[in-house]
């Protein structure tokens, strides 16, 4: 479905050429090891950077390992906490991207974002640290808006 479409990150700070963007979209599929490495390096560094900024702004932010990835939790005390989780999730690659019958039977994975509300149906694999931080901020902004709506109703 269209909701499961892979999206490329908004590139405000570091715009990509159309060739780079197409390459990012077409670099598919990934092994579990590739996705796990990406989560433990790039995602972890993005989480650490934004964690420092949350702490500088007097918010408690924790990074925790989960069974299949990493989660960033921002404590909002009596209100609903913000959760941004990146997990390694098995997926089925598009048939036109599988080179031959032998690779068709292999397992492929993506780095999917989960929030408190559940899976967001997009893959952040190969996004830069800056791309991830921008996405976390976008999701956090939506979360704060939600808290404001809940508070005023």
DSSP file (Angstrom, degrees, kcal/mol; ACC not computed):
  #  RESIDUE AA STRUCTURE BP1 BP2  ACC     N-H-->O    O-->H-N    N-H-->O    O-->H-N    TCO  KAPPA ALPHA  PHI   PSI    X-CA   Y-CA   Z-CA
    1    1 A X    >         0   0    0      0, 0.0     3,-1.3     0, 0.0     4,-0.1   0.000 360.0 360.0 360.0 164.7    0.0    0.0    0.0
    2    2 A X  G >   +     0   0    0      1,-0.3     3,-1.4     2,-0.2     0, 0.0   0.797 360.0  63.7 -63.8 -28.9    1.0    3.6   -0.4
    3    3 A X  G 3  S+     0   0    0      1,-0.3    -1,-0.3   119,-0.0     0, 0.0   0.746  98.9  54.9 -68.1 -22.1    1.4    3.9    3.4
    4    4 A X  G <  S+     0   0    0     -3,-1.3    -1,-0.3     2,-0.1    -2,-0.2   0.367  80.5 128.2 -91.1   5.2    4.2    1.4    3.3
    5    5 A X    <   -     0   0    0     -3,-1.4     2,-0.4    -4,-0.1   118,-0.1  -0.339  65.9-116.4 -63.0 139.3    6.1    3.4    0.7
    6    6 A X        -     0   0    0    116,-0.1     2,-0.4    19,-0.1   116,-0.1  -0.629  32.8-155.2 -76.5 131.3    9.7    4.1    1.6
    7    7 A X        -     0   0    0     -2,-0.4     2,-0.3   116,-0.2   116,-0.1  -0.836   8.1-135.6-109.1 147.6   10.3    7.8    2.0
    8    8 A X        -     0   0    0     -2,-0.4     3,-0.1     1,-0.1   116,-0.1  -0.737  38.2 -95.0 -95.5 152.1   13.6    9.6    1.7
    9    9 A X        -     0   0    0     -2,-0.3     2,-0.3     1,-0.1    -1,-0.1  -0.232  36.0-102.3 -68.7 151.5   14.4   12.2    4.3
   10   10 A X        -     0   0    0    121,-0.2     2,-0.8     1,-0.1     3,-0.2  -0.577  34.8-151.7 -65.8 131.1   13.7   15.9    4.0
   11   11 A X        +     0   0    0     -2,-0.3    -1,-0.1     1,-0.2     5,-0.1  -0.662  41.5 141.2-112.5  77.0   17.1   17.4    3.1
   12   12 A X  S    S+     0   0    0     -2,-0.8     3,-0.4     2,-0.1    -1,-0.2   0.939  77.6  32.7 -79.8 -50.3   17.0   20.9    4.4
   13   13 A X  S    S+     0   0    0      1,-0.3     2,-0.5    -3,-0.2    -2,-0.1   0.923 133.4  23.9 -75.2 -45.8   20.5   21.2    5.7
   14   14 A X  S    S-     0   0    0      2,-0.0    -1,-0.3     0, 0.0    -2,-0.1  -0.733  81.1-156.0-125.2  80.9   22.3   19.0    3.2
   15   15 A X        -     0   0    0     -2,-0.5     2,-0.3    -3,-0.4    -3,-0.1  -0.266  11.0-140.4 -60.8 142.2   20.4   18.8    0.0
   16   16 A X        -     0   0    0     -5,-0.1     2,-0.1     1,-0.1    -1,-0.1  -0.702  15.7-113.2 -98.8 152.4   21.0   15.7   -2.2
   17   17 A X     >  -     0   0    0     -2,-0.3     4,-2.4     1,-0.1     5,-0.2  -0.390  34.4-108.4 -72.0 163.9   21.3   15.6   -5.9
   18   18 A X  H  > S+     0   0    0      1,-0.2     4,-2.5     2,-0.2     5,-0.2   0.844 121.7  55.9 -64.7 -30.5   18.5   13.7   -7.6
   19   19 A X  H  > S+     0   0    0      2,-0.2     4,-2.4     1,-0.2    -1,-0.2   0.912 108.2  46.8 -66.7 -41.9   21.1   11.0   -8.4
   20   20 A X  H  > S+     0   0    0      2,-0.2     4,-2.2     1,-0.2    -2,-0.2   0.913 112.5  50.0 -64.6 -42.0   22.0   10.6   -4.8
   21   21 A X  H  X S+     0   0    0     -4,-2.4     4,-2.1     2,-0.2    -2,-0.2   0.919 111.5  47.8 -63.9 -43.4   18.3   10.5   -3.8
   22   22 A X  H  X S+     0   0    0     -4,-2.5     4,-2.6     1,-0.2    -1,-0.2   0.904 110.7  52.5 -63.3 -40.9   17.6    7.9   -6.4
   23   23 A X  H  X S+     0   0    0     -4,-2.4     4,-1.3     1,-0.2    -1,-0.2   0.886 108.4  50.8 -60.8 -39.3   20.6    5.9   -5.2
   24   24 A X  H  < S+     0   0    0     -4,-2.2    -1,-0.2     1,-0.2    -2,-0.2   0.904 112.7  45.8 -64.7 -42.3   19.3    6.0   -1.7
   25   25 A X  H  < S+     0   0    0     -4,-2.1    -2,-0.2     1,-0.2    -1,-0.2   0.891 116.1  45.5 -66.7 -40.0   15.8    4.8   -2.8
   26   26 A X  H  < S+     0   0    0     -4,-2.6     2,-1.7    -5,-0.2    -1,-0.2   0.587  82.2 100.7 -85.5 -10.9   17.3    2.0   -4.9
   27   27 A X     <  +     0   0    0     -4,-1.3     2,-0.3    -3,-0.2    -1,-0.1  -0.573  67.4 170.0 -76.3  90.7   19.9    0.7   -2.4
   28   28 A X        +     0   0    0     -2,-1.7     2,-0.1     1,-0.1    82,-0.1  -0.974  22.9  30.8-157.1 145.1   17.8   -2.2   -1.3
   29   29 A X        -     0   0    0     -2,-0.3     2,-0.3    80,-0.2    -1,-0.1   0.636  58.2-163.1 -94.3-177.4   17.6   -4.8    0.2
   30   30 A X  B     -A  109   0A   0     79,-0.7    79,-2.6    -2,-0.1     2,-0.1  -0.897  17.6-121.2-125.6 151.9   19.8   -5.1    3.3
   31   31 A X     >  -     0   0    0     -2,-0.3     4,-2.1    77,-0.2     5,-0.2  -0.457  32.8-109.9 -82.3 163.9   21.0   -8.0    5.4
   32   32 A X  H  > S+     0   0    0     75,-0.2     4,-2.9     1,-0.2     5,-0.2   0.898 120.3  54.7 -59.8 -40.5   20.2   -8.2    9.1
   33   33 A X  H  > S+     0   0    0      1,-0.2     4,-2.6     2,-0.2    -1,-0.2   0.915 106.7  50.0 -61.6 -44.0   23.9   -7.5    9.9
   34   34 A X  H  > S+     0   0    0      2,-0.2     4,-2.3     1,-0.2    -1,-0.2   0.929 114.3  44.4 -59.6 -45.7   23.9   -4.3    7.8
   35   35 A X  H  X S+     0   0    0     -4,-2.1     4,-2.5     2,-0.2    -2,-0.2   0.921 113.1  50.1 -67.7 -44.0   20.8   -3.0    9.5
   36   36 A X  H  X S+     0   0    0     -4,-2.9     4,-2.3     1,-0.2    -1,-0.2   0.912 112.0  48.6 -60.8 -42.4   22.0   -3.9   13.0
   37   37 A X  H  X S+     0   0    0     -4,-2.6     4,-1.4    -5,-0.2     5,-0.3   0.918 110.6  51.0 -62.0 -44.1   25.4   -2.2   12.3
   38   38 A X  H  X>S+     0   0    0     -4,-2.3     5,-1.9    -5,-0.2     4,-0.6   0.912 111.3  47.9 -59.9 -44.3   23.6    0.9   11.0
   39   39 A X  I  <>S+     0   0    0     -4,-2.5     5,-1.3     1,-0.2    -1,-0.2   0.919 112.7  48.1 -64.2 -43.5   21.4    1.1   14.1
   40   40 A X  I  <5S+     0   0    0     -4,-2.3    -1,-0.2    -5,-0.2    -2,-0.2   0.686 126.4  25.8 -74.3 -16.8   24.3    0.6   16.5
   41   41 A X  I  X5S+     0   0    0     -4,-1.4     4,-2.6    -3,-0.3     5,-0.2   0.771 130.5  23.5-107.1 -76.9   26.5    3.3   14.7
   42   42 A X  I  X5S+     0   0    0     -4,-0.6     4,-2.3    -5,-0.3    -3,-0.2   0.922 127.5  44.3 -63.4 -48.2   24.6    6.0   12.9
   43   43 A X  I  ><S+     0   0    0     -5,-1.9     4,-2.7     1,-0.2    -1,-0.2   0.928 114.2  50.9 -63.7 -43.6   21.3    5.8   14.8
   44   44 A X  H  ><S+     0   0    0     -5,-1.3     4,-2.6    -6,-0.3    -2,-0.2   0.909 110.2  49.0 -60.8 -42.9   23.1    5.6   18.1
   45   45 A X  H  X S+     0   0    0     -4,-2.6     4,-2.3     2,-0.2    -1,-0.2   0.905 111.6  49.5 -64.4 -40.3   25.2    8.7   17.3
   46   46 A X  H  X S+     0   0    0     -4,-2.3     4,-2.3     2,-0.2     5,-0.2   0.931 112.0  48.5 -62.6 -44.9   22.0   10.6   16.2
   47   47 A X  H  X S+     0   0    0     -4,-2.7     4,-2.4     1,-0.2    -2,-0.2   0.910 111.0  50.5 -61.3 -42.8   20.3    9.6   19.5
   48   48 A X  H  X S+     0   0    0     -4,-2.6     4,-2.0     2,-0.2    -1,-0.2   0.901 110.4  50.0 -63.5 -40.4   23.4   10.6   21.5
   49   49 A X  H  X S+     0   0    0     -4,-2.3     4,-1.4     1,-0.2    -2,-0.2   0.938 115.4  41.0 -63.3 -47.3   23.5   14.0   19.8
   50   50 A X  H  X S+     0   0    0     -4,-2.3     4,-2.6     1,-0.2    -1,-0.2   0.827 109.8  59.8 -74.1 -29.5   19.8   14.8   20.4
   51   51 A X  H  X S+     0   0    0     -4,-2.4     4,-2.6    -5,-0.2    -1,-0.2   0.919 103.9  51.5 -60.3 -43.8   20.0   13.3   23.9
   52   52 A X  H  X S+     0   0    0     -4,-2.0     4,-2.4     1,-0.2    -1,-0.2   0.905 110.8  48.2 -58.7 -42.0   22.6   15.9   24.8
   53   53 A X  H  X S+     0   0    0     -4,-1.4     4,-1.3     2,-0.2    -2,-0.2   0.905 110.5  49.8 -69.3 -41.1   20.4   18.7   23.5
   54   54 A X  H  <>S+     0   0    0     -4,-2.6     5,-2.2     1,-0.2     3,-0.4   0.934 113.0  47.9 -60.0 -44.5   17.3   17.5   25.4
   55   55 A X  H ><5S+     0   0    0     -4,-2.6     3,-2.1     1,-0.2    -2,-0.2   0.885 106.2  56.6 -64.4 -38.6   19.4   17.3   28.6
   56   56 A X  H 3<5S+     0   0    0     -4,-2.4    -1,-0.2     1,-0.3    -2,-0.2   0.813 106.7  51.3 -60.7 -28.2   20.8   20.8   27.9
   57   57 A X  T 3<5S-     0   0    0     -4,-1.3    -1,-0.3    -3,-0.4    -2,-0.2   0.113 126.2-104.5 -96.9  19.9   17.1   21.9   27.9
   58   58 A X  T < 5S+     0   0    0     -3,-2.1     2,-0.4     1,-0.2    -3,-0.2   0.781  78.4 130.0  65.8  33.0   16.5   20.1   31.2
   59   59 A X      < -     0   0    0     -5,-2.2     2,-0.6    -8,-0.1    -1,-0.2  -0.925  59.8-122.4-112.7 143.1   14.7   17.1   29.9
   60   60 A X        +     0   0    0     15,-0.5    15,-3.0    -2,-0.4     2,-0.4  -0.750  35.1 177.7 -84.6 120.7   15.6   13.5   30.8
   61   61 A X  E     -B   74   0A   0     -2,-0.6     2,-0.4    13,-0.2    13,-0.2  -0.992   5.7-169.8-127.3 129.9   16.3   11.5   27.7
   62   62 A X  E     -B   73   0A   0     11,-2.8    11,-2.8    -2,-0.4     2,-0.5  -0.906  13.2-152.0-120.7 146.8   17.4    7.9   27.8
   63   63 A X  E     +B   72   0A   0     -2,-0.4     2,-0.4     9,-0.2     9,-0.2  -0.978  23.0 179.4-114.6 127.3   18.8    5.6   25.1
   64   64 A X  E     -B   71   0A   0      7,-2.5     7,-2.5    -2,-0.5     2,-0.3  -0.972  28.1-122.9-131.1 144.3   18.1    1.9   25.6
   65   65 A X  E     -B   70   0A   0     -2,-0.4     5,-0.2     5,-0.2     2,-0.2  -0.635  30.8-167.4 -77.0 140.1   18.9   -1.2   23.6
   66   66 A X        -     0   0    0      3,-3.0     3,-0.5    -2,-0.3     5,-0.0  -0.668  40.7 -89.5-117.1 178.5   15.9   -3.2   22.6
   67   67 A X  S    S+     0   0    0      1,-0.2    -2,-0.0    -2,-0.2     3,-0.0   0.875 124.9  16.8 -56.7 -39.2   15.6   -6.8   21.3
   68   68 A X  S    S-     0   0    0      2,-0.0    20,-3.0    18,-0.0     2,-0.3   0.217 131.9 -28.2-121.7  14.8   15.9   -5.5   17.7
   69   69 A X  E    S- C   0  87A   0     -3,-0.5    -3,-3.0    18,-0.2     2,-0.3  -0.890  76.3 -53.6 176.4-145.9   17.2   -2.0   17.9
   70   70 A X  E     -BC  65  86A   0     16,-2.1    16,-2.7    -2,-0.3     2,-0.4  -0.956  33.0-157.9-132.1 148.5   17.5    1.2   19.9
   71   71 A X  E     -BC  64  85A   0     -7,-2.5    -7,-2.5    -2,-0.3     2,-0.5  -0.991   6.0-153.9-130.1 138.9   14.9    3.5   21.6
   72   72 A X  E     -BC  63  84A   0     12,-2.7    12,-2.4    -2,-0.4     2,-0.4  -0.951  17.3-169.9-106.6 125.3   15.1    7.1   22.6
   73   73 A X  E     -BC  62  83A   0    -11,-2.8   -11,-2.8    -2,-0.5     2,-0.5  -0.972   9.0-163.8-121.2 129.6   12.8    8.0   25.4
   74   74 A X  E     -BC  61  82A   0      8,-2.7     8,-1.8    -2,-0.4     2,-0.4  -0.960  20.8-133.7-113.7 121.0   12.1   11.6   26.6
   75   75 A X        +     0   0    0    -15,-3.0   -15,-0.5    -2,-0.5     3,-0.1  -0.588  25.8 176.0 -79.4 124.5   10.5   11.9   30.0
   76   76 A X    >   -     0   0    0     -2,-0.4     3,-2.2     3,-0.4     2,-0.3   0.011  32.4-142.1-113.9  24.9    7.6   14.3   30.2
   77   77 A X  T 3  S+     0   0    0      1,-0.3    -1,-0.3     0, 0.0     4,-0.1  -0.308  82.4   9.2  54.6-109.8    6.8   13.4   33.9
   78   78 A X  T 3  S+     0   0    0     -2,-0.3    -1,-0.3    -3,-0.1     2,-0.2   0.542 123.6  71.4 -80.6  -6.1    2.9   13.4   34.3
   79   79 A X  S <  S-     0   0    0     -3,-2.2    -3,-0.4     1,-0.1     2,-0.3  -0.510 103.4 -69.8-103.8 175.6    2.3   13.7   30.5
   80   80 A X        -     0   0    0     -2,-0.2    -1,-0.1    -5,-0.1    -2,-0.1  -0.480  54.4-126.3 -70.5 125.1    2.8   11.1   27.8
   81   81 A X        -     0   0    0     -2,-0.3     2,-0.4    -4,-0.1    -6,-0.2  -0.305  18.4-115.7 -69.9 153.6    6.5   10.4   27.2
   82   82 A X  E     -C   74   0A   0     -8,-1.8    -8,-2.7    33,-0.1     2,-0.4  -0.779  32.6-173.4 -90.5 132.5    8.0   10.7   23.7
   83   83 A X  E     +C   73   0A   0     -2,-0.4    33,-0.6   -10,-0.2     2,-0.4  -0.995  12.3 179.1-130.5 128.6    9.4    7.5   22.3
   84   84 A X  E     -CD  72 115A   0    -12,-2.4   -12,-2.7    -2,-0.4     2,-0.4  -0.960  14.2-179.5-129.2 111.6   11.4    7.1   19.0
   85   85 A X  E     -CD  71 114A   0     29,-3.1    29,-3.1    -2,-0.4     2,-0.5  -0.926  16.0-163.8-118.6 132.6   12.4    3.6   18.3
   86   86 A X  E     +CD  70 113A   0    -16,-2.7   -16,-2.1    -2,-0.4     2,-0.3  -0.975  20.8 179.3-115.9 121.4   14.4    2.2   15.4
   87   87 A X  E     -CD  69 112A   0     25,-2.6    25,-2.4    -2,-0.5     2,-0.6  -0.894  34.1-117.4-124.7 151.3   14.2   -1.5   14.9
   88   88 A X  E     - D   0 111A   0    -20,-3.0     2,-0.4    -2,-0.3    23,-0.2  -0.769  42.5-179.1 -82.8 119.6   15.6   -4.1   12.5
   89   89 A X  E     - D   0 110A   0     21,-2.7    21,-2.2    -2,-0.6     2,-0.1  -0.982  28.0-118.5-130.8 132.7   12.5   -5.6   10.8
   90   90 A X  E     + D   0 109A   0     -2,-0.4     2,-0.3    19,-0.2    19,-0.3  -0.386  40.4 174.8 -66.9 143.2   12.4   -8.3    8.2
   91   91 A X  E     - D   0 108A   0     17,-3.1    17,-0.7    -2,-0.1     2,-0.6  -0.917  34.2-114.3-143.7 167.2   10.8   -7.3    4.9
   92   92 A X        -     0   0    0     -2,-0.3     3,-0.1    15,-0.1    15,-0.1  -0.939  34.0-137.3-106.9 119.8   10.1   -8.6    1.4
   93   93 A X        -     0   0    0     -2,-0.6     5,-0.1     1,-0.1     2,-0.1  -0.365  32.6 -89.5 -73.3 155.8   12.1   -6.7   -1.3
   94   94 A X    >   -     0   0    0      1,-0.1     3,-1.9     3,-0.1     4,-0.5  -0.401  36.6-124.1 -60.4 140.3   10.4   -5.7   -4.5
   95   95 A X  G >  S+     0   0    0      1,-0.3     3,-1.1     2,-0.2    -1,-0.1   0.820 108.7  60.5 -60.3 -32.5   10.8   -8.5   -7.1
   96   96 A X  G 3  S+     0   0    0      1,-0.2    -1,-0.3     3,-0.0    -2,-0.1   0.630 102.3  54.0 -72.6 -10.3   12.4   -6.3   -9.6
   97   97 A X  G <  S+     0   0    0     -3,-1.9     2,-0.6     2,-0.0    -1,-0.2   0.498  86.5  92.1 -98.8  -5.1   15.3   -5.5   -7.2
   98   98 A X    <   -     0   0    0     -3,-1.1     6,-0.1    -4,-0.5   -69,-0.1  -0.808  65.4-155.4 -91.5 123.2   16.1   -9.2   -6.6
   99   99 A X        -     0   0    0     -2,-0.6     2,-0.3     1,-0.1    -1,-0.1   0.876  63.1  -8.5 -71.1 -40.7   18.8  -10.2   -9.0
  100  100 A X  S  > S-     0   0    0      1,-0.1     4,-1.1     0, 0.0     3,-0.2  -0.909  74.0 -90.7-150.8 176.8   18.2  -14.0   -9.2
  101  101 A X  H  > S+     0   0    0     -2,-0.3     4,-0.7     1,-0.2     3,-0.2   0.850 118.6  57.9 -62.1 -36.7   16.3  -16.9   -7.8
  102  102 A X  H >4 S+     0   0    0      1,-0.2     3,-0.8     2,-0.2    -1,-0.2   0.908 109.3  43.3 -63.6 -42.4   19.0  -17.7   -5.2
  103  103 A X  H >4 S+     0   0    0      1,-0.2     3,-1.0    -3,-0.2    -1,-0.2   0.677  99.0  75.3 -77.4 -15.3   18.9  -14.3   -3.6
  104  104 A X  H 3< S+     0   0    0     -4,-1.1    -1,-0.2     1,-0.2    -2,-0.2   0.803  95.0  50.1 -64.5 -28.0   15.1  -14.4   -3.7
  105  105 A X  T << S+     0   0    0     -3,-0.8    -1,-0.2    -4,-0.7    -2,-0.2   0.492  89.5 104.4 -90.7  -4.0   15.0  -16.8   -0.8
  106  106 A X  S <  S-     0   0    0     -3,-1.0     2,-0.4    -4,-0.2    -3,-0.0  -0.322  76.7-109.3 -73.5 160.0   17.4  -14.7    1.4
  107  107 A X        -     0   0    0    -15,-0.1     2,-0.3   -17,-0.0   -75,-0.2  -0.741  33.5-164.2 -90.7 139.2   16.1  -12.7    4.3
  108  108 A X  E     - D   0  91A   0    -17,-0.7   -17,-3.1    -2,-0.4     2,-0.3  -0.932   3.4-164.1-125.8 149.3   16.1   -8.9    4.0
  109  109 A X  E     -AD  30  90A   0    -79,-2.6   -79,-0.7    -2,-0.3     2,-0.3  -0.884   8.0-163.4-132.8 158.6   15.7   -6.2    6.6
  110  110 A X  E     - D   0  89A   0    -21,-2.2   -21,-2.7    -2,-0.3     2,-0.9  -0.921  29.9-116.1-134.3 163.3   15.0   -2.5    7.0
  111  111 A X  E     - D   0  88A   0     -2,-0.3    13,-3.2   -23,-0.2    14,-0.3  -0.843  43.5-169.6-101.1  96.1   15.5    0.0    9.9
  112  112 A X  E     -ED 123  87A   0    -25,-2.4   -25,-2.6    -2,-0.9     2,-0.4  -0.664  17.8-128.0 -97.5 143.6   11.9    0.9   10.7
  113  113 A X  E     - D   0  86A   0      9,-1.5     7,-2.8    -2,-0.3     2,-0.4  -0.721  23.8-174.5 -88.6 132.6   10.7    3.7   13.0
  114  114 A X  E     -ED 119  85A   0    -29,-3.1   -29,-3.1    -2,-0.4     5,-0.2  -0.992   1.0-175.8-124.1 136.2    8.2    3.0   15.7
  115  115 A X  E >   -ED 118  84A   0      3,-2.4     3,-1.9    -2,-0.4   -31,-0.2  -0.561  51.9 -82.2-112.8-177.1    6.7    5.6   18.0
  116  116 A X  T 3  S+     0   0    0    -33,-0.6     3,-0.1     1,-0.3   -32,-0.1   0.854 131.8  56.8 -54.0 -34.4    4.4    5.2   20.9
  117  117 A X  T 3  S-     0   0    0      1,-0.3    -1,-0.3     3,-0.0     2,-0.3   0.570 119.3-105.6 -77.3  -9.4    1.5    4.9   18.4
  118  118 A X  E <   -E  115   0A   0     -3,-1.9    -3,-2.4     2,-0.0    -1,-0.3  -0.748  67.4  -2.5 118.9-167.4    3.2    1.9   16.7
  119  119 A X  E     -E  114   0A   0     -2,-0.3    -5,-0.2    -5,-0.2    -7,-0.0  -0.315  47.1-156.0 -64.1 140.5    5.1    1.4   13.4
  120  120 A X  E     -     0   0A   0     -7,-2.8    -1,-0.1     2,-0.2    -6,-0.1   0.426  32.1-126.7 -99.2  -1.2    5.4    4.3   11.1
  121  121 A X  E     +     0   0A   0     -8,-0.4     2,-0.4     1,-0.2    -7,-0.1   0.823  69.8 110.7  60.5  35.6    5.9    2.3    7.9
  122  122 A X  E     -     0   0A   0     -9,-0.3    -9,-1.5  -116,-0.1     2,-0.5  -0.999  59.4-135.4-141.0 150.0    9.1    3.9    6.8
  123  123 A X  E     -E  112   0A   0     -2,-0.4   -11,-0.2   -11,-0.2  -116,-0.2  -0.835  12.9-174.8-103.6 127.0   12.6    2.8    6.5
  124  124 A X    >   +     0   0    0    -13,-3.2     3,-2.4    -2,-0.5   -12,-0.1   0.321  36.4 138.8-102.8   7.2   15.5    5.0    7.7
  125  125 A X  T 3  S+     0   0    0    -14,-0.3     3,-0.1     1,-0.3    -2,-0.1  -0.289  74.5  13.9 -55.1 132.4   18.3    2.7    6.5
  126  126 A X  T 3  S+     0   0    0      1,-0.3    -1,-0.3   -91,-0.1     2,-0.1   0.397  91.3 136.5  78.4   0.8   21.1    4.7    4.9
  127  127 A X    <   -     0   0    0     -3,-2.4    -1,-0.3     1,-0.1     2,-0.1  -0.462  57.2-113.9 -69.4 152.3   19.8    8.1    6.2
  128  128 A X     >  -     0   0    0     -2,-0.1     4,-2.3    -3,-0.1     5,-0.2  -0.330  25.5-104.4 -79.0 168.4   22.6   10.3    7.6
  129  129 A X  H  > S+     0   0    0      1,-0.2     4,-2.3     2,-0.2     5,-0.2   0.908 124.7  50.6 -58.1 -43.0   22.8   11.2   11.3
  130  130 A X  H  > S+     0   0    0      2,-0.2     4,-2.4     1,-0.2    -1,-0.2   0.895 107.5  53.2 -64.1 -41.0   21.5   14.7   10.4
  131  131 A X  H  > S+     0   0    0      1,-0.2     4,-2.1     2,-0.2    -1,-0.2   0.927 110.5  47.8 -58.0 -45.7   18.5   13.2    8.5
  132  132 A X  H  X S+     0   0    0     -4,-2.3     4,-2.8     2,-0.2    -2,-0.2   0.918 110.1  51.2 -62.9 -44.6   17.6   11.1   11.5
  133  133 A X  H  X S+     0   0    0     -4,-2.3     4,-2.5     1,-0.2    -1,-0.2   0.914 109.5  50.7 -60.6 -42.8   17.9   14.1   13.9
  134  134 A X  H  X S+     0   0    0     -4,-2.4     4,-2.4     1,-0.2    -1,-0.2   0.902 111.6  48.0 -61.2 -40.5   15.6   16.1   11.6
  135  135 A X  H  X S+     0   0    0     -4,-2.1     4,-2.7     2,-0.2     5,-0.2   0.907 109.9  51.6 -67.7 -41.2   13.1   13.3   11.6
  136  136 A X  H  X S+     0   0    0     -4,-2.8     4,-2.7     1,-0.2    -2,-0.2   0.929 111.5  48.0 -59.4 -44.7   13.2   12.9   15.4
  137  137 A X  H  X S+     0   0    0     -4,-2.5     4,-2.7     2,-0.2    -2,-0.2   0.913 110.6  51.4 -63.5 -42.8   12.6   16.6   15.7
  138  138 A X  H  X S+     0   0    0     -4,-2.4     4,-1.8     1,-0.2    -2,-0.2   0.938 114.1  43.8 -58.0 -46.7    9.7   16.4   13.3
  139  139 A X  H  X S+     0   0    0     -4,-2.7     4,-2.1     1,-0.2    -2,-0.2   0.875 112.9  51.9 -67.7 -36.9    8.2   13.6   15.3
  140  140 A X  H  X S+     0   0    0     -4,-2.7     4,-2.6    -5,-0.2    -1,-0.2   0.899 107.0  53.2 -66.0 -40.1    8.8   15.3   18.6
  141  141 A X  H  X S+     0   0    0     -4,-2.7     4,-2.0     1,-0.2    -1,-0.2   0.911 109.4  48.7 -61.1 -42.3    7.1   18.5   17.3
  142  142 A X  H  X S+     0   0    0     -4,-1.8     4,-2.5     2,-0.2    -1,-0.2   0.895 110.2  52.5 -62.5 -39.9    4.0   16.4   16.4
  143  143 A X  H  X S+     0   0    0     -4,-2.1     4,-2.6     2,-0.2    -2,-0.2   0.921 108.6  49.0 -63.1 -44.6    4.2   14.8   19.9
  144  144 A X  H  X S+     0   0    0     -4,-2.6     4,-2.1     2,-0.2    -1,-0.2   0.886 110.6  51.2 -63.4 -38.1    4.2   18.2   21.6
  145  145 A X  H  X S+     0   0    0     -4,-2.0     4,-2.3     2,-0.2    -1,-0.2   0.926 109.7  50.4 -62.9 -44.3    1.3   19.3   19.5
  146  146 A X  H  X S+     0   0    0     -4,-2.5     4,-2.6     1,-0.2    -2,-0.2   0.922 109.3  50.9 -58.8 -45.6   -0.6   16.2   20.5
  147  147 A X  H  X S+     0   0    0     -4,-2.6     4,-2.5     1,-0.2    -1,-0.2   0.890 109.3  51.4 -60.3 -39.2    0.1   16.9   24.2
  148  148 A X  H  X S+     0   0    0     -4,-2.1     4,-1.7     2,-0.2    -1,-0.2   0.909 110.3  48.4 -64.2 -42.3   -1.2   20.4   23.8
  149  149 A X  H  X S+     0   0    0     -4,-2.3     4,-0.5     2,-0.2    -2,-0.2   0.928 113.4  47.2 -63.1 -45.4   -4.4   19.1   22.2
  150  150 A X  H >< S+     0   0    0     -4,-2.6     3,-0.8     1,-0.2    -2,-0.2   0.898 111.8  51.5 -62.5 -41.1   -4.9   16.6   25.0
  151  151 A X  H 3< S+     0   0    0     -4,-2.5    -1,-0.2     1,-0.2    -2,-0.2   0.824 111.7  45.9 -66.0 -33.1   -4.1   19.2   27.6
  152  152 A X  H 3<        0   0    0     -4,-1.7    -1,-0.2     1,-0.2    -2,-0.2   0.401 360.0 360.0 -96.9   3.0   -6.7   21.7   26.2
  153  153 A X    <<        0   0    0     -3,-0.8    -1,-0.2    -4,-0.5    -2,-0.2   0.455 360.0 360.0-105.0 360.0   -9.6   19.3   25.7
